[in-house]
């Protein structure tokens, strides 16, 4: 499996195989969820330490804290 750099790279290379998108609340970067092949949201957290994401899906407002492993 080829892991792409982020969701914009996926779009530029005609990949649309993500399942859901997540928004980093520290810097605003958007990445795909862990059910997606790229797992960009978690990769971003691991690379930066940014602790909290929220769903970027319409109608969803939950958040996830990687540090505490909890939703809010």
URPETA-V322529 format. One record per backbone hydrogen bond with DSSP energy under -1.0 kcal/mol. NH is the residue of the N-H (numbers start at 1). CO is the residue of the C=O. If there is no record, write none. Layout:
# URPETA-V322529
nh=NH co=CO
nh=NH co=CO
This chain:
# URPETA-V322529
nh=10 co=6
nh=11 co=7
nh=12 co=8
nh=13 co=9
nh=14 co=11
nh=15 co=10
nh=22 co=31
nh=23 co=54
nh=24 co=29
nh=25 co=52
nh=28 co=24
nh=31 co=22
nh=33 co=20
nh=36 co=33
nh=41 co=32
nh=43 co=39
nh=44 co=40
nh=45 co=41
nh=46 co=42
nh=47 co=43
nh=48 co=44
nh=49 co=45
nh=53 co=64
nh=54 co=23
nh=55 co=62
nh=56 co=21
nh=60 co=57
nh=64 co=53
nh=65 co=70
nh=66 co=51
nh=69 co=65
nh=72 co=63
